[in-house]
Amino acid sequence: NKSGADVMTGEPCPEDIAFLVEVSYSTLDYDLTTKAGVYARAGIAQYFVIDVTGRVVYDHRLTASGTYARTTHVPGDPLTLVCAPHLPLAVD
C-alpha cells in the first residue's frame, strides 16, 4: 500500500521488516543461535523459526535488553505477531 515514491529500491533496513520467518530443515541450530544474534543486533522485533522436522515453531521476541525471549509452539497453538496482534495465526 505504499505510493510509488515510498517503494524501496535498495536493501531493506531493520525498520522495514515487520517480522522474519526462517524455515529450517537442516540448519536448525544455526537458525536458533547464530541468526538470533544477527537479528537481535539488527533490532528485528520478532522472528519465527519453523522446525519442519520437529513440527514446532520457535517464536523469538526482542526484549528491552536487546536479546530474544523464545517460546515454543506446537500444532494447535496460536501465534501472535507483534506487528499485527489482531491477525489470528496457528501452528498446523
Secondary structure by P-SEA (a helix, b strand, c coil): ccccccccccccccccccbbbbbccccccccccaaaaaaaaacccbbbbbcccccbbbbbbbccccccbbbbbcccbbbbbccccccccccc
